């Protein structure tokens, strides 16, 4: 069971994305580009490093994706005059318009997924995944040490 958890998570992701890939393909978007757009809709402007973390894309790969998205006028990359090492990313007007065009179709995909998997299952799964996401090997190791201390 333990060895297959990561594979099961990947398979579940693939299954879930099956509801949304055709929509993204119809609009010539990659999954990575959609994740970036989704984050930027919620955060008007975000630091490059924070964006990389939120969308789970390695920074070198994210750079290329953002260059292409800027070329396609979906995002704006901004460097503060005060610190040229920093980079902030925001959604362009065209990016916002594309999001507003696609979002109703994405919502239909979620409704179809919910019909097949159930609202309750989706809520439970989401809650469990949120708990799993915040774990780290370091936090688990310290938890184990605390448990041993409390047993002594």
PyMOL CGO cylinders between C-alpha atoms (Angstrom):
from pymol import cmd
from pymol.cgo import CYLINDER

trace = [
    CYLINDER, 0.00, 0.00, 0.00, 2.66, 2.51, 1.05, 0.3, 1, 1, 1, 1, 1, 1,
    CYLINDER, 2.66, 2.51, 1.05, 4.84, 2.03, -2.00, 0.3, 1, 1, 1, 1, 1, 1,
    CYLINDER, 4.84, 2.03, -2.00, 1.93, 2.64, -4.35, 0.3, 1, 1, 1, 1, 1, 1,
    CYLINDER, 1.93, 2.64, -4.35, 0.58, 5.84, -2.73, 0.3, 1, 1, 1, 1, 1, 1,
    CYLINDER, 0.58, 5.84, -2.73, 2.47, 8.17, -5.05, 0.3, 1, 1, 1, 1, 1, 1,
    CYLINDER, 2.47, 8.17, -5.05, 1.46, 6.13, -8.09, 0.3, 1, 1, 1, 1, 1, 1,
    CYLINDER, 1.46, 6.13, -8.09, -2.19, 6.15, -6.97, 0.3, 1, 1, 1, 1, 1, 1,
    CYLINDER, -2.19, 6.15, -6.97, -2.03, 9.93, -6.52, 0.3, 1, 1, 1, 1, 1, 1,
    CYLINDER, -2.03, 9.93, -6.52, -0.63, 10.32, -10.04, 0.3, 1, 1, 1, 1, 1, 1,
    CYLINDER, -0.63, 10.32, -10.04, -3.29, 8.00, -11.48, 0.3, 1, 1, 1, 1, 1, 1,
    CYLINDER, -3.29, 8.00, -11.48, -6.02, 9.95, -9.65, 0.3, 1, 1, 1, 1, 1, 1,
    CYLINDER, -6.02, 9.95, -9.65, -4.62, 13.19, -11.07, 0.3, 1, 1, 1, 1, 1, 1,
    CYLINDER, -4.62, 13.19, -11.07, -4.67, 11.72, -14.58, 0.3, 1, 1, 1, 1, 1, 1,
    CYLINDER, -4.67, 11.72, -14.58, -8.26, 10.58, -14.11, 0.3, 1, 1, 1, 1, 1, 1,
    CYLINDER, -8.26, 10.58, -14.11, -9.35, 13.99, -12.82, 0.3, 1, 1, 1, 1, 1, 1,
    CYLINDER, -9.35, 13.99, -12.82, -7.52, 15.84, -15.59, 0.3, 1, 1, 1, 1, 1, 1,
    CYLINDER, -7.52, 15.84, -15.59, -9.43, 13.77, -18.14, 0.3, 1, 1, 1, 1, 1, 1,
    CYLINDER, -9.43, 13.77, -18.14, -12.43, 15.96, -17.34, 0.3, 1, 1, 1, 1, 1, 1,
    CYLINDER, -12.43, 15.96, -17.34, -10.49, 19.14, -18.17, 0.3, 1, 1, 1, 1, 1, 1,
    CYLINDER, -10.49, 19.14, -18.17, -7.82, 18.37, -20.78, 0.3, 1, 1, 1, 1, 1, 1,
    CYLINDER, -7.82, 18.37, -20.78, -10.21, 18.59, -23.75, 0.3, 1, 1, 1, 1, 1, 1,
    CYLINDER, -10.21, 18.59, -23.75, -11.28, 22.07, -22.60, 0.3, 1, 1, 1, 1, 1, 1,
    CYLINDER, -11.28, 22.07, -22.60, -7.69, 23.24, -22.29, 0.3, 1, 1, 1, 1, 1, 1,
    CYLINDER, -7.69, 23.24, -22.29, -6.76, 21.69, -25.63, 0.3, 1, 1, 1, 1, 1, 1,
    CYLINDER, -6.76, 21.69, -25.63, -9.70, 23.45, -27.28, 0.3, 1, 1, 1, 1, 1, 1,
    CYLINDER, -9.70, 23.45, -27.28, -8.17, 26.75, -26.14, 0.3, 1, 1, 1, 1, 1, 1,
    CYLINDER, -8.17, 26.75, -26.14, -4.55, 25.77, -26.92, 0.3, 1, 1, 1, 1, 1, 1,
    CYLINDER, -4.55, 25.77, -26.92, -3.54, 25.83, -23.26, 0.3, 1, 1, 1, 1, 1, 1,
    CYLINDER, -3.54, 25.83, -23.26, -1.28, 23.43, -21.45, 0.3, 1, 1, 1, 1, 1, 1,
    CYLINDER, -1.28, 23.43, -21.45, -2.11, 22.19, -17.98, 0.3, 1, 1, 1, 1, 1, 1,
    CYLINDER, -2.11, 22.19, -17.98, 0.79, 24.23, -16.63, 0.3, 1, 1, 1, 1, 1, 1,
    CYLINDER, 0.79, 24.23, -16.63, -0.48, 27.41, -18.28, 0.3, 1, 1, 1, 1, 1, 1,
    CYLINDER, -0.48, 27.41, -18.28, -3.95, 26.84, -16.83, 0.3, 1, 1, 1, 1, 1, 1,
    CYLINDER, -3.95, 26.84, -16.83, -2.50, 26.34, -13.34, 0.3, 1, 1, 1, 1, 1, 1,
    CYLINDER, -2.50, 26.34, -13.34, -0.65, 29.64, -13.70, 0.3, 1, 1, 1, 1, 1, 1,
    CYLINDER, -0.65, 29.64, -13.70, -3.79, 31.44, -14.89, 0.3, 1, 1, 1, 1, 1, 1,
    CYLINDER, -3.79, 31.44, -14.89, -5.81, 29.97, -11.99, 0.3, 1, 1, 1, 1, 1, 1,
    CYLINDER, -5.81, 29.97, -11.99, -3.30, 31.22, -9.42, 0.3, 1, 1, 1, 1, 1, 1,
    CYLINDER, -3.30, 31.22, -9.42, -3.07, 34.65, -11.05, 0.3, 1, 1, 1, 1, 1, 1,
    CYLINDER, -3.07, 34.65, -11.05, -6.85, 35.05, -11.03, 0.3, 1, 1, 1, 1, 1, 1,
    CYLINDER, -6.85, 35.05, -11.03, -6.77, 34.72, -7.23, 0.3, 1, 1, 1, 1, 1, 1,
    CYLINDER, -6.77, 34.72, -7.23, -3.59, 36.77, -6.73, 0.3, 1, 1, 1, 1, 1, 1,
    CYLINDER, -3.59, 36.77, -6.73, -3.37, 39.86, -8.89, 0.3, 1, 1, 1, 1, 1, 1,
    CYLINDER, -3.37, 39.86, -8.89, 0.42, 39.95, -8.75, 0.3, 1, 1, 1, 1, 1, 1,
    CYLINDER, 0.42, 39.95, -8.75, 2.70, 37.28, -7.37, 0.3, 1, 1, 1, 1, 1, 1,
    CYLINDER, 2.70, 37.28, -7.37, 6.43, 36.83, -6.88, 0.3, 1, 1, 1, 1, 1, 1,
    CYLINDER, 6.43, 36.83, -6.88, 8.03, 34.39, -9.33, 0.3, 1, 1, 1, 1, 1, 1,
    CYLINDER, 8.03, 34.39, -9.33, 9.29, 32.08, -6.57, 0.3, 1, 1, 1, 1, 1, 1,
    CYLINDER, 9.29, 32.08, -6.57, 5.89, 31.95, -4.84, 0.3, 1, 1, 1, 1, 1, 1,
    CYLINDER, 5.89, 31.95, -4.84, 4.21, 31.26, -8.19, 0.3, 1, 1, 1, 1, 1, 1,
    CYLINDER, 4.21, 31.26, -8.19, 6.60, 28.36, -8.87, 0.3, 1, 1, 1, 1, 1, 1,
    CYLINDER, 6.60, 28.36, -8.87, 5.71, 26.86, -5.50, 0.3, 1, 1, 1, 1, 1, 1,
    CYLINDER, 5.71, 26.86, -5.50, 1.94, 27.33, -5.90, 0.3, 1, 1, 1, 1, 1, 1,
    CYLINDER, 1.94, 27.33, -5.90, 1.76, 25.82, -9.40, 0.3, 1, 1, 1, 1, 1, 1,
    CYLINDER, 1.76, 25.82, -9.40, 4.27, 23.02, -8.69, 0.3, 1, 1, 1, 1, 1, 1,
    CYLINDER, 4.27, 23.02, -8.69, 6.52, 23.90, -11.61, 0.3, 1, 1, 1, 1, 1, 1,
    CYLINDER, 6.52, 23.90, -11.61, 10.30, 24.01, -11.27, 0.3, 1, 1, 1, 1, 1, 1,
    CYLINDER, 10.30, 24.01, -11.27, 11.65, 27.54, -11.69, 0.3, 1, 1, 1, 1, 1, 1,
    CYLINDER, 11.65, 27.54, -11.69, 13.73, 26.84, -14.84, 0.3, 1, 1, 1, 1, 1, 1,
    CYLINDER, 13.73, 26.84, -14.84, 10.67, 25.34, -16.56, 0.3, 1, 1, 1, 1, 1, 1,
    CYLINDER, 10.67, 25.34, -16.56, 8.42, 28.13, -15.30, 0.3, 1, 1, 1, 1, 1, 1,
    CYLINDER, 8.42, 28.13, -15.30, 10.67, 30.75, -16.90, 0.3, 1, 1, 1, 1, 1, 1,
    CYLINDER, 10.67, 30.75, -16.90, 10.11, 29.31, -20.37, 0.3, 1, 1, 1, 1, 1, 1,
    CYLINDER, 10.11, 29.31, -20.37, 6.37, 28.90, -19.84, 0.3, 1, 1, 1, 1, 1, 1,
    CYLINDER, 6.37, 28.90, -19.84, 6.05, 32.52, -18.67, 0.3, 1, 1, 1, 1, 1, 1,
    CYLINDER, 6.05, 32.52, -18.67, 8.04, 33.80, -21.66, 0.3, 1, 1, 1, 1, 1, 1,
    CYLINDER, 8.04, 33.80, -21.66, 5.61, 32.02, -24.01, 0.3, 1, 1, 1, 1, 1, 1,
    CYLINDER, 5.61, 32.02, -24.01, 2.58, 33.22, -22.04, 0.3, 1, 1, 1, 1, 1, 1,
    CYLINDER, 2.58, 33.22, -22.04, 3.87, 36.80, -22.18, 0.3, 1, 1, 1, 1, 1, 1,
    CYLINDER, 3.87, 36.80, -22.18, 4.45, 36.45, -25.93, 0.3, 1, 1, 1, 1, 1, 1,
    CYLINDER, 4.45, 36.45, -25.93, 0.81, 35.29, -26.24, 0.3, 1, 1, 1, 1, 1, 1,
    CYLINDER, 0.81, 35.29, -26.24, -0.30, 38.28, -24.12, 0.3, 1, 1, 1, 1, 1, 1,
    CYLINDER, -0.30, 38.28, -24.12, -1.73, 36.14, -21.32, 0.3, 1, 1, 1, 1, 1, 1,
    CYLINDER, -1.73, 36.14, -21.32, 0.49, 37.46, -18.54, 0.3, 1, 1, 1, 1, 1, 1,
    CYLINDER, 0.49, 37.46, -18.54, 2.75, 40.40, -17.71, 0.3, 1, 1, 1, 1, 1, 1,
    CYLINDER, 2.75, 40.40, -17.71, 6.16, 39.98, -16.13, 0.3, 1, 1, 1, 1, 1, 1,
    CYLINDER, 6.16, 39.98, -16.13, 7.21, 42.93, -14.00, 0.3, 1, 1, 1, 1, 1, 1,
    CYLINDER, 7.21, 42.93, -14.00, 10.60, 43.76, -12.49, 0.3, 1, 1, 1, 1, 1, 1,
    CYLINDER, 10.60, 43.76, -12.49, 10.54, 46.37, -9.74, 0.3, 1, 1, 1, 1, 1, 1,
    CYLINDER, 10.54, 46.37, -9.74, 12.89, 49.29, -10.39, 0.3, 1, 1, 1, 1, 1, 1,
    CYLINDER, 12.89, 49.29, -10.39, 14.08, 49.01, -6.79, 0.3, 1, 1, 1, 1, 1, 1,
    CYLINDER, 14.08, 49.01, -6.79, 15.19, 45.37, -7.14, 0.3, 1, 1, 1, 1, 1, 1,
    CYLINDER, 15.19, 45.37, -7.14, 15.90, 44.00, -10.63, 0.3, 1, 1, 1, 1, 1, 1,
    CYLINDER, 15.90, 44.00, -10.63, 16.52, 40.53, -9.17, 0.3, 1, 1, 1, 1, 1, 1,
    CYLINDER, 16.52, 40.53, -9.17, 12.82, 40.21, -8.29, 0.3, 1, 1, 1, 1, 1, 1,
    CYLINDER, 12.82, 40.21, -8.29, 10.17, 39.25, -10.80, 0.3, 1, 1, 1, 1, 1, 1,
    CYLINDER, 10.17, 39.25, -10.80, 6.44, 39.59, -10.36, 0.3, 1, 1, 1, 1, 1, 1,
    CYLINDER, 6.44, 39.59, -10.36, 3.83, 38.04, -12.60, 0.3, 1, 1, 1, 1, 1, 1,
    CYLINDER, 3.83, 38.04, -12.60, 0.27, 39.19, -13.21, 0.3, 1, 1, 1, 1, 1, 1,
    CYLINDER, 0.27, 39.19, -13.21, -2.56, 38.24, -15.53, 0.3, 1, 1, 1, 1, 1, 1,
    CYLINDER, -2.56, 38.24, -15.53, -3.03, 40.46, -18.58, 0.3, 1, 1, 1, 1, 1, 1,
    CYLINDER, -3.03, 40.46, -18.58, -6.45, 41.66, -19.75, 0.3, 1, 1, 1, 1, 1, 1,
    CYLINDER, -6.45, 41.66, -19.75, -6.35, 38.96, -22.45, 0.3, 1, 1, 1, 1, 1, 1,
    CYLINDER, -6.35, 38.96, -22.45, -5.45, 36.35, -19.85, 0.3, 1, 1, 1, 1, 1, 1,
    CYLINDER, -5.45, 36.35, -19.85, -8.38, 37.44, -17.68, 0.3, 1, 1, 1, 1, 1, 1,
    CYLINDER, -8.38, 37.44, -17.68, -10.72, 37.33, -20.69, 0.3, 1, 1, 1, 1, 1, 1,
    CYLINDER, -10.72, 37.33, -20.69, -9.52, 33.83, -21.58, 0.3, 1, 1, 1, 1, 1, 1,
    CYLINDER, -9.52, 33.83, -21.58, -10.09, 32.69, -17.98, 0.3, 1, 1, 1, 1, 1, 1,
    CYLINDER, -10.09, 32.69, -17.98, -13.64, 34.09, -18.04, 0.3, 1, 1, 1, 1, 1, 1,
    CYLINDER, -13.64, 34.09, -18.04, -14.31, 32.29, -21.33, 0.3, 1, 1, 1, 1, 1, 1,
    CYLINDER, -14.31, 32.29, -21.33, -12.97, 28.94, -20.14, 0.3, 1, 1, 1, 1, 1, 1,
    CYLINDER, -12.97, 28.94, -20.14, -14.13, 28.92, -16.50, 0.3, 1, 1, 1, 1, 1, 1,
    CYLINDER, -14.13, 28.92, -16.50, -17.80, 28.00, -17.21, 0.3, 1, 1, 1, 1, 1, 1,
    CYLINDER, -17.80, 28.00, -17.21, -16.61, 24.96, -19.18, 0.3, 1, 1, 1, 1, 1, 1,
    CYLINDER, -16.61, 24.96, -19.18, -14.23, 24.01, -16.37, 0.3, 1, 1, 1, 1, 1, 1,
    CYLINDER, -14.23, 24.01, -16.37, -17.14, 24.29, -13.94, 0.3, 1, 1, 1, 1, 1, 1,
    CYLINDER, -17.14, 24.29, -13.94, -19.13, 21.89, -16.15, 0.3, 1, 1, 1, 1, 1, 1,
    CYLINDER, -19.13, 21.89, -16.15, -16.19, 19.47, -15.94, 0.3, 1, 1, 1, 1, 1, 1,
    CYLINDER, -16.19, 19.47, -15.94, -16.27, 19.70, -12.14, 0.3, 1, 1, 1, 1, 1, 1,
    CYLINDER, -16.27, 19.70, -12.14, -20.03, 19.07, -12.14, 0.3, 1, 1, 1, 1, 1, 1,
    CYLINDER, -20.03, 19.07, -12.14, -19.55, 15.97, -14.28, 0.3, 1, 1, 1, 1, 1, 1,
    CYLINDER, -19.55, 15.97, -14.28, -16.77, 14.77, -11.98, 0.3, 1, 1, 1, 1, 1, 1,
    CYLINDER, -16.77, 14.77, -11.98, -19.00, 15.41, -8.97, 0.3, 1, 1, 1, 1, 1, 1,
    CYLINDER, -19.00, 15.41, -8.97, -21.87, 13.46, -10.54, 0.3, 1, 1, 1, 1, 1, 1,
    CYLINDER, -21.87, 13.46, -10.54, -19.62, 10.45, -11.04, 0.3, 1, 1, 1, 1, 1, 1,
    CYLINDER, -19.62, 10.45, -11.04, -17.64, 10.64, -7.80, 0.3, 1, 1, 1, 1, 1, 1,
    CYLINDER, -17.64, 10.64, -7.80, -20.18, 12.37, -5.48, 0.3, 1, 1, 1, 1, 1, 1,
    CYLINDER, -20.18, 12.37, -5.48, -20.04, 15.68, -3.66, 0.3, 1, 1, 1, 1, 1, 1,
    CYLINDER, -20.04, 15.68, -3.66, -19.25, 13.96, -0.37, 0.3, 1, 1, 1, 1, 1, 1,
    CYLINDER, -19.25, 13.96, -0.37, -16.34, 11.99, -1.83, 0.3, 1, 1, 1, 1, 1, 1,
    CYLINDER, -16.34, 11.99, -1.83, -14.89, 15.12, -3.43, 0.3, 1, 1, 1, 1, 1, 1,
    CYLINDER, -14.89, 15.12, -3.43, -15.15, 17.03, -0.16, 0.3, 1, 1, 1, 1, 1, 1,
    CYLINDER, -15.15, 17.03, -0.16, -13.55, 14.18, 1.80, 0.3, 1, 1, 1, 1, 1, 1,
    CYLINDER, -13.55, 14.18, 1.80, -10.80, 13.76, -0.76, 0.3, 1, 1, 1, 1, 1, 1,
    CYLINDER, -10.80, 13.76, -0.76, -10.10, 17.49, -0.82, 0.3, 1, 1, 1, 1, 1, 1,
    CYLINDER, -10.10, 17.49, -0.82, -9.89, 17.62, 2.98, 0.3, 1, 1, 1, 1, 1, 1,
    CYLINDER, -9.89, 17.62, 2.98, -7.54, 14.62, 3.11, 0.3, 1, 1, 1, 1, 1, 1,
    CYLINDER, -7.54, 14.62, 3.11, -5.32, 16.03, 0.38, 0.3, 1, 1, 1, 1, 1, 1,
    CYLINDER, -5.32, 16.03, 0.38, -5.05, 19.35, 2.23, 0.3, 1, 1, 1, 1, 1, 1,
    CYLINDER, -5.05, 19.35, 2.23, -3.88, 17.44, 5.31, 0.3, 1, 1, 1, 1, 1, 1,
    CYLINDER, -3.88, 17.44, 5.31, -1.35, 15.50, 3.24, 0.3, 1, 1, 1, 1, 1, 1,
    CYLINDER, -1.35, 15.50, 3.24, -0.04, 18.62, 1.47, 0.3, 1, 1, 1, 1, 1, 1,
    CYLINDER, -0.04, 18.62, 1.47, 1.08, 20.30, 4.69, 0.3, 1, 1, 1, 1, 1, 1,
    CYLINDER, 1.08, 20.30, 4.69, 3.12, 17.29, 5.80, 0.3, 1, 1, 1, 1, 1, 1,
    CYLINDER, 3.12, 17.29, 5.80, 6.86, 17.21, 5.31, 0.3, 1, 1, 1, 1, 1, 1,
    CYLINDER, 6.86, 17.21, 5.31, 9.46, 14.59, 6.22, 0.3, 1, 1, 1, 1, 1, 1,
    CYLINDER, 9.46, 14.59, 6.22, 10.85, 17.00, 8.82, 0.3, 1, 1, 1, 1, 1, 1,
    CYLINDER, 10.85, 17.00, 8.82, 7.48, 17.54, 10.51, 0.3, 1, 1, 1, 1, 1, 1,
    CYLINDER, 7.48, 17.54, 10.51, 6.82, 13.80, 10.59, 0.3, 1, 1, 1, 1, 1, 1,
    CYLINDER, 6.82, 13.80, 10.59, 10.24, 13.13, 12.10, 0.3, 1, 1, 1, 1, 1, 1,
    CYLINDER, 10.24, 13.13, 12.10, 9.68, 15.71, 14.83, 0.3, 1, 1, 1, 1, 1, 1,
    CYLINDER, 9.68, 15.71, 14.83, 6.21, 14.27, 15.46, 0.3, 1, 1, 1, 1, 1, 1,
    CYLINDER, 6.21, 14.27, 15.46, 7.77, 10.84, 15.97, 0.3, 1, 1, 1, 1, 1, 1,
    CYLINDER, 7.77, 10.84, 15.97, 10.30, 12.29, 18.43, 0.3, 1, 1, 1, 1, 1, 1,
    CYLINDER, 10.30, 12.29, 18.43, 7.53, 14.04, 20.37, 0.3, 1, 1, 1, 1, 1, 1,
    CYLINDER, 7.53, 14.04, 20.37, 5.53, 10.81, 20.54, 0.3, 1, 1, 1, 1, 1, 1,
    CYLINDER, 5.53, 10.81, 20.54, 8.57, 8.92, 21.88, 0.3, 1, 1, 1, 1, 1, 1,
    CYLINDER, 8.57, 8.92, 21.88, 9.19, 11.63, 24.51, 0.3, 1, 1, 1, 1, 1, 1,
    CYLINDER, 9.19, 11.63, 24.51, 5.57, 11.56, 25.66, 0.3, 1, 1, 1, 1, 1, 1,
    CYLINDER, 5.57, 11.56, 25.66, 5.75, 7.78, 26.04, 0.3, 1, 1, 1, 1, 1, 1,
    CYLINDER, 5.75, 7.78, 26.04, 8.80, 7.97, 28.36, 0.3, 1, 1, 1, 1, 1, 1,
]
cmd.load_cgo(trace, "trace")
